């Protein structure tokens, strides 16, 4: 990747179009998409405008932010040409990055057959099973013999990609089960489909979330799975490559959201655009920082009289922040995996509080001994030890409750849970440490 990137970068700088074309021919569309995401906008535009670029093959692999920027100057007619040779699910992904008025114009000029195929997927939300599915599905009936099925397959010009099973439906196109390709090839051709079809491959409701689909594929080791509507009618199938995209998107979201960033942000976006997006999150963090500073300000007199408190104060807040983040991470992951329920939450809360108390005792002793030795003050050591235990306890409590409360309020805990938790541990840590110091050292 890095070698291709450097070579293309050098060729673009030299305007060596022949060399660029030679390099591109050797790359898979997904690799070209990665390179486009890795270029600043000027070089990206140069590469994208080349006649030899197969835009329809590349666009499905480009992230939403960059894809929208690449397509913003394309006319509806150009967009229509690009999506003609895409799988319907990929074409829908591309269309959903465009303004509604552009999408309407594209659909107006596309041919009727392609329009109907796209409409079947556009009907469903983007992050649902229906939004992920591909409508190219092989279907057969239960009364067919395996010999008839094989004859049917031979008459087809091409099988849908990643076909590992054939969907079995009744006369009303309701899903009945699936015939595995391996079973088709290894059983007596005289047998009927009904005899060997698998009913263990359950259909996925079209309105299921993409996250639920990903969990199901992980649990069942599916390569593909049928999708049905509310009446049980087969409407499409989801393949594992679509699920890999979902898993990657969720991982990117969890990583980027902790810094208040969008996983689809373009790392080479214009400076002012990036500045505006990051400024909002920095403003939120600044507000919480002022809140913590206000708490410290309440004990200004105490800090003036005992300078050592200012030196030791960050230790209490930092330990609480780390302990809380550990619990918060476990909770967010458990919620994402569907492992957190109303029945096991009390046990998990008790467990995390017990862990916080044990760690609090251990590290309170360590910090207390260091503080006593450093400042030759036994009372100061006891104060910071008790404050540390208090903060670790509330850090664990917040680490469990904050994501649960946010989830109930329909707020993504991965996006703002860390900020709330840090604010809580800072305030509790500073208040407990400085409050105890005021009582026991100056009282």
C-alpha positions in Angstrom: 0.0 0.0 0.0 2.7 2.5 1.0 4.8 1.7 -2.1 1.8 2.1 -4.4 0.9 5.4 -2.6 4.4 6.8 -3.0 4.6 5.8 -6.7 1.2 7.3 -7.5 2.0 10.4 -5.6 5.3 10.9 -7.5 3.6 10.2 -10.9 0.8 12.6 -10.2 3.3 15.3 -9.2 5.1 14.7 -12.6 1.8 14.5 -14.5 3.0 11.2 -15.9 -0.4 9.8 -17.0 1.0 6.7 -18.7 2.8 5.7 -15.5 -0.4 6.3 -13.4 -2.5 4.2 -15.7 0.1 1.3 -15.5 0.1 1.5 -11.7 -3.7 1.6 -11.5 -4.2 -1.5 -13.7 -2.3 -3.6 -11.2 -4.5 -2.6 -8.3 -7.9 -3.9 -7.1 -10.7 -1.3 -6.9 -10.6 -1.4 -3.1 -6.9 -0.6 -3.1 -7.5 2.4 -5.4 -10.2 3.5 -3.0 -7.8 3.3 -0.1 -5.3 5.4 -2.1 -8.0 8.0 -2.9 -8.7 8.3 0.9 -5.0 8.7 1.5 -4.4 11.6 -0.9 -4.9 15.4 -0.2 -7.9 16.8 -2.2 -5.8 18.2 -5.1 -4.1 15.0 -5.9 -7.3 13.0 -5.3 -9.1 15.1 -7.9 -6.3 14.6 -10.4 -6.5 10.8 -10.0 -10.3 10.8 -10.0 -10.6 12.7 -13.3 -8.5 10.2 -15.3 -10.4 8.5 -18.1 -9.1 5.1 -17.1 -10.6 5.2 -13.6 -13.4 2.7 -13.3 -15.5 4.8 -11.0 -18.4 2.4 -10.7 -16.1 -0.3 -9.3 -14.2 2.0 -6.9 -17.0 4.0 -5.3 -18.5 1.2 -3.2 -15.2 0.8 -1.4 -14.7 4.5 -0.6 -15.9 5.8 2.8 -19.0 8.0 2.8 -17.2 11.3 3.5 -14.8 11.0 0.6 -17.4 9.4 -1.7 -19.7 12.4 -1.2 -16.8 14.8 -2.0 -15.9 12.8 -5.2 -19.4 12.8 -6.5 -20.5 16.4 -5.7 -19.6 17.7 -9.1 -21.1 14.7 -11.0 -24.3 15.3 -13.0 -27.3 13.0 -12.5 -26.6 11.5 -15.9 -23.0 10.7 -14.8 -24.2 9.2 -11.6 -26.7 7.0 -13.4 -23.9 5.7 -15.7 -21.7 4.9 -12.7 -24.4 2.9 -10.8 -25.7 0.9 -13.8 -23.1 -1.8 -13.4 -23.1 -1.9 -9.6 -24.9 -4.4 -7.4 -28.2 -2.9 -6.2 -27.0 -2.7 -2.6 -23.8 -0.9 -3.6 -25.7 1.4 -5.9 -28.0 2.3 -3.0 -25.1 3.0 -0.7 -23.7 5.4 -3.3 -27.1 7.2 -3.8 -27.6 7.6 -0.1 -24.5 9.9 0.0 -26.1 12.3 -2.4 -28.7 15.1 -1.8 -32.3 13.9 -2.2 -33.0 16.1 -5.2 -30.0 14.6 -7.0 -31.2 11.0 -6.1 -34.7 11.8 -7.5 -33.2 13.1 -10.8 -31.0 9.9 -11.1 -34.0 7.6 -10.5 -36.0 9.5 -13.1 -33.5 8.8 -15.8 -32.6 5.3 -14.9 -34.2 2.4 -16.8 -37.3 0.8 -15.3 -35.8 -2.5 -14.5 -32.9 -1.0 -12.6 -35.2 1.5 -10.9 -37.4 -1.3 -9.5 -34.4 -3.1 -8.2 -33.1 0.0 -6.5 -36.5 0.8 -5.0 -36.7 -2.5 -3.2 -33.6 -1.6 -1.2 -34.2 2.2 -0.9 -37.5 1.3 0.9 -35.5 0.2 3.9 -33.3 2.3 6.3 -29.6 2.3 5.4 -28.5 0.6 8.7 -31.1 -2.2 8.5 -31.0 -5.7 7.0 -33.1 -4.5 4.1 -30.6 -1.7 3.5 -27.7 -4.2 3.5 -29.3 -6.9 1.3 -28.7 -7.8 -2.3 -31.8 -8.7 -4.2 -30.1 -11.1 -6.6 -31.3 -14.4 -5.1 -31.6 -18.0 -6.4 -34.9 -19.5 -5.5 -36.3 -23.0 -6.0 -39.4 -25.0 -4.8 -39.6 -27.9 -2.4 -41.1 -30.3 -5.0 -38.2 -30.0 -7.4 -35.7 -32.8 -7.6 -32.0 -32.2 -7.2 -31.5 -33.2 -10.8 -34.0 -30.4 -11.8 -32.2 -27.9 -9.7 -28.8 -28.8 -11.3 -30.4 -28.4 -14.7 -31.8 -25.0 -13.7 -28.4 -23.8 -12.5 -26.8 -24.9 -15.8 -29.2 -22.8 -17.8 -28.2 -19.7 -15.9 -25.6 -17.5 -17.5 -24.0 -16.6 -14.1 -24.6 -17.4 -10.4 -24.9 -14.6 -8.0 -21.6 -13.9 -6.3 -20.8 -15.7 -3.0 -23.6 -18.3 -3.6 -23.2 -20.9 -0.9 -26.9 -21.8 -0.6 -30.1 -21.6 -2.7 -33.3 -20.2 -1.1 -36.3 -22.5 -1.0 -39.7 -20.8 -1.3 -43.4 -21.8 -1.6 -45.7 -20.6 -4.4 -46.2 -17.3 -2.7 -42.4 -16.7 -2.4 -42.4 -17.3 1.4 -39.1 -18.5 2.7 -39.2 -22.2 3.6 -35.5 -23.0 4.1 -32.2 -23.3 2.2 -30.5 -25.9 0.1 -26.8 -25.9 0.7 -24.7 -26.2 -2.5 -22.7 -28.9 -0.8 -25.8 -30.9 -0.2 -26.9 -30.4 -3.8 -23.7 -31.9 -5.1 -23.3 -34.8 -2.6 -26.9 -36.2 -2.5 -28.8 -38.5 -4.8 -30.2 -36.4 -7.8 -33.5 -38.2 -7.5 -34.2 -36.8 -4.1 -36.6 -33.8 -3.8 -35.4 -30.5 -2.3 -37.9 -31.0 0.6 -36.0 -34.1 1.7 -32.7 -32.3 2.3 -33.4 -28.6 2.7 -32.0 -27.0 5.9 -34.5 -25.2 8.1 -31.8 -24.2 10.6 -30.8 -21.2 8.5 -33.3 -18.7 9.9 -34.4 -15.8 7.8 -33.5 -12.3 9.0 -36.4 -9.7 9.2 -35.7 -6.9 6.8 -36.1 -4.2 9.5 -33.5 -5.8 11.8 -30.6 -3.4 12.6 -27.3 -3.9 10.8 -25.8 -4.5 14.3 -28.1 -7.4 14.9 -27.2 -8.8 11.5 -23.5 -8.7 12.4 -24.1 -10.5 15.7 -26.1 -13.2 14.0 -23.5 -13.8 11.3 -20.8 -14.0 14.1 -22.9 -16.4 16.2 -24.0 -18.7 13.3 -20.9 -18.5 11.1 -23.1 -17.6 8.1 -21.6 -16.9 4.7 -25.0 -15.7 3.5 -28.5 -15.5 4.9 -32.0 -14.8 3.6 -33.9 -11.6 4.3 -37.7 -11.6 4.6 -40.4 -8.9 5.0 -43.1 -8.9 7.7 -45.2 -11.5 5.8 -42.2 -13.9 5.6 -41.8 -13.2 1.8 -38.2 -13.5 0.6 -36.9 -10.1 -0.5 -33.1 -10.7 -0.7 -30.0 -12.0 1.0 -27.1 -10.7 2.9 -23.5 -12.0 2.3 -20.6 -12.0 4.7 -18.7 -9.2 2.8 -21.6 -6.8 3.7 -21.3 -7.8 7.3 -17.6 -7.3 7.4 -18.3 -3.7 6.3 -20.7 -3.3 9.2 -18.2 -4.7 11.7 -15.5 -2.4 10.4 -17.8 0.6 10.5 -18.8 -0.1 14.1 -15.1 -0.6 15.2 -14.2 2.7 13.5 -17.2 4.4 15.2 -16.2 3.2 18.6 -12.6 4.3 18.1 -13.3 7.7 16.6 -16.3 8.7 18.7 -14.2 8.7 21.9 -12.4 11.7 20.5 -15.7 13.3 19.2 -14.8 12.4 15.6 -16.9 10.9 12.9 -15.6 7.6 11.4 -16.5 8.9 7.9 -14.5 12.1 8.3 -12.0 12.8 5.6 -8.5 13.1 7.1 -7.5 15.3 4.2 -10.6 17.6 4.3 -10.1 21.4 4.1 -8.6 23.0 7.2 -11.7 25.1 8.0 -14.0 22.1 7.7 -11.9 20.0 10.1 -11.5 22.9 12.4 -15.2 23.5 12.7 -16.0 19.8 13.4 -13.4 19.5 16.1 -14.1 22.9 17.7 -17.5 21.7 18.8 -16.1 18.8 20.8 -13.3 20.9 22.2 -16.0 23.4 23.4 -17.9 20.6 25.2 -14.7 19.5 26.9 -13.8 23.0 27.9 -17.2 23.4 29.6 -16.6 20.3 31.6 -13.1 21.4 32.4 -14.4 24.7 33.8 -16.9 22.8 35.9 -14.0 20.8 37.5 -12.0 24.0 37.9 -15.0 25.6 39.7 -14.9 22.7 42.2 -11.2 23.3 42.8 -11.9 27.0 43.2 -14.2 26.3 46.2 -11.1 25.1 48.1 -8.8 28.0 47.2 -8.1 28.8 50.8 -7.1 25.2 51.5 -4.8 25.1 48.5 -3.1 28.4 49.6 -2.3 26.9 53.0 -1.1 23.4 51.9 0.8 23.5 48.6 1.3 19.7 48.7 -2.4 19.3 47.9 -1.9 20.9 44.5 0.9 18.5 43.8 -1.0 15.4 44.8 -4.5 16.4 43.5 -4.0 15.2 39.9 -3.2 11.7 41.2 -6.7 11.2 42.6 -8.5 12.4 39.5 -6.3 10.5 37.2 -6.7 7.1 39.0 -10.5 7.6 39.1 -10.5 8.4 35.4 -8.6 5.3 34.4 -10.6 3.0 36.7 -13.8 4.5 35.3 -12.7 4.1 31.7 -12.0 0.4 32.3 -15.5 -0.2 33.5 -17.0 2.1 30.8 -15.2 0.2 28.1 -16.5 -3.1 29.3 -20.0 -1.8 29.5 -20.0 -0.3 26.0 -18.6 -3.4 24.5 -21.1 -5.6 26.4 -24.0 -3.4 25.2 -22.7 -3.5 21.6 -22.6 -7.3 21.8 -26.1 -7.5 23.3 -24.7 -9.1 26.5 -26.0 -6.4 29.0 -29.6 -7.0 30.1 -31.8 -5.9 33.0 -31.2 -9.2 34.7 -27.4 -9.3 34.7 -26.8 -5.5 35.3 -27.2 -5.7 39.1 -24.6 -8.5 39.3 -22.2 -6.6 37.0 -22.7 -3.5 39.1 -21.9 -5.4 42.3 -18.8 -7.0 40.7 -17.4 -3.7 39.4 -18.0 -2.0 42.8 -16.2 -4.9 44.6 -13.3 -4.6 42.2 -13.1 -0.9 42.7 -13.1 -1.4 46.5 -10.2 -3.9 46.3 -8.2 -1.8 43.9 -9.0 1.2 46.1 -7.6 -0.4 49.2 -4.5 -1.6 47.4 -3.6 1.7 45.7 -4.8 3.8 48.5 -2.2 2.1 50.7 0.5 2.6 48.1 -0.3 6.3 47.5 -0.7 7.0 51.2 2.7 5.6 52.0 4.4 7.5 49.2 2.6 10.8 50.3 3.5 10.2 54.0 7.2 9.6 53.1 7.4 12.4 50.5 5.8 15.2 52.7 6.5 13.7 56.1 2.8 14.1 57.0 0.7 11.1 58.1 -2.6 12.9 58.0 -2.0 13.9 54.4 -1.3 10.3 53.5 -4.6 9.2 55.1 -6.5 12.0 53.3 -5.3 11.1 49.8 -5.8 7.3 50.5 -9.4 7.8 51.6 -10.1 10.2 48.7 -8.6 7.7 46.2 -10.9 4.9 47.6 -14.0 7.2 47.3 -13.1 8.2 43.7 -12.5 4.7 42.5 -15.8 3.6 44.0 -17.7 6.4 42.2 -15.7 5.8 39.0 -16.9 2.2 38.9 -20.5 3.2 39.7 -20.4 5.9 37.0 -18.8 3.5 34.5 -21.8 1.2 34.8 -24.6 3.7 35.2 -23.5 6.4 32.7 -23.8 4.2 29.5 -27.0 2.6 30.7 -28.6 6.0 31.3 -27.4 7.4 28.0 -28.8 4.3 26.2 -32.2 4.9 27.8 -32.0 8.5 26.6 -31.1 7.4 23.1 -27.6 8.9 23.3 -24.6 7.0 22.0 -22.5 6.2 25.1 -19.4 5.6 22.9 -19.7 9.2 21.7 -20.1 11.1 25.0 -19.7 8.5 27.8 -16.0 9.3 28.2 -16.6 13.0 28.7 -19.3 12.5 31.2 -17.3 9.9 33.1 -14.2 12.1 33.2 -16.2 15.0 34.5 -17.7 12.9 37.3 -14.4 11.4 38.4 -12.7 14.8 38.3 -15.4 16.5 40.4 -15.6 13.6 42.9 -11.9 13.3 43.1 -11.2 17.0 43.6 -14.1 17.4 46.0 -13.3 14.4 48.2 -9.6 15.1 48.3 -9.8 18.8 49.0 -12.9 18.5 51.2 -11.2 15.9 53.4 -8.1 18.0 53.5 -10.1 21.0 54.7 -11.8 19.0 57.4 -8.8 17.0 58.8 -5.8 19.2 58.0 -7.2 22.7 58.6 -10.2 21.8 60.8 
